[in-house]
Amino acid sequence: MKTNYLFLFIFCSLLFISCTEDGALSESEDSFTEDGLASSEPGGESSGVGDGDGSQDNSGIVTAGEWNDLTNWSFWQNLLNQEEADAFTSDWQFNTTNRFSFKVTDASNLPAVDIPISVKQGNNIVWEARTDNQGTAELWIDLKNNAQKTADASAYSFYINNTPITSSVHAFSQGVNTIKLNVSVPVQSKVDLAFIVDATGSMGDEMDFLKDDLKQVIQNVKSNDGNLQISTGTVFYRDTGDAYVVKESAFTTNLESTLSFISDQEAEGGGDFPEAVHTALKTGVDQLQWSTSAKSRIAFLLLDAPPHNESQIKDDMHTSIQKAAKKGIKIIPIVASGINKETEFLMRNFSITTNGTYVFITNDSGVGNDHLEPTVGEYEVEYLKDLMVRLITKYTE
């Protein structure tokens, strides 16, 4: 059974937001091992924690870093040229060779938000996405083809708002495709925030912290922009053979409803290393009622173990990823202690293919077991709560 002591504090800190002017603790120094993989040695002092009985605030303790592979594409491509990284991504059937990136603006040169964009081969839809609050979208061809072949863009048709794109479209290796619409796009204000959480192991009385912590998250985001209409939903998951596999609470603007659901949850079960990640992902994407029109849709996936590595599970997982991209859901994994390199690269593929980013807990807080050093470039160490607020703000401003 996995150690879940850290999970208690990670999730509490994740859901508690009391933003400071600068959440960064330090900037790491890059070093490279003999195999060419990057490592970092971030600074930061440890903080004490309470007893978990609610007598002391346990937020603002856990530290984390962020790495966005989409904005560090050359780094990601170089990693895939290395045997280890290539094997991990190929095993889970992710081929990110054929990336087509778009930036869409409206008639006023403002980001065109929540615009459907797709690529087809003949009558078959290959990939669908929606532009985010910054007007960006990512399309993928042959994502599940392990051959890593470069696609011929001329063999495909690209559409925006179900209308063919008549201008030439090129792969990301030749730059971002910029498209300007001749109409104004309505301003969106809805924001959907989902928290998909591995709930294996024992949480005890610490779950009581979650009511106040989640409230702080929503209140802080609302205080940053009072015009946003924020809905929250949650999915807790364990594994087959446990008391339950998934439990979800639907999206709601009623904070108390979400808090009530969270307060009723307990964390236990588990057993073997892999968990029902694919079921949780399917539930989060299919069962939660994501807004048909929105400024931003974000699914934070907090976990410390991979899915089961089985053929049908891989198929289900790819289906959920494709549906998430179609709905405009950014998947942002937050990985805790206990993950291995294979899980790291899988989670980074989740974020890449849904136009998201990758978050990892670091050792700087001194909380919990040792955390895997990610294979990334230079990054800042931040308090997890501040990092969360920064990302939510970035994707909703």
Buried (B, 14 or more C-beta within 10 A) or exposed (E): EBBBBBBBBBBBBBBBBBBEEEBBBBEBEEEEEEEEBBBBEBEBEEBEBBEBEEEEBBBBBBBBBBBBBBEBBEBBBEBBEEEBBBEBBBBBBBBBBBBBBBBBBBEEEEBBBBBBBBBBEEEEEBBBBBBBBBBBBBBBBBBBBBEBEEBEBEEBBBBBBEEEBEEEBEBBEEEEBEBEBEEEBEEBBBBBBBBBBBBBBBBBEBBBBBBBBBBBBBBBBBEBBEEBBBBBBBBBBBBEEBEEBBBBBBBBEEBEBBBEBBEEBEBBBBBEBBBBBBBBBBBBBBEBEBBEEBBBBBBBBBBBBBBBEEEEBBEBBBBBBBBBBBBBBBBBBBBBBBBEBBBBBBBBBBBBBBBBBBBBBBBBBBBBEEBBBBBBEBBBBBBBBBBBBBBBBEBBE
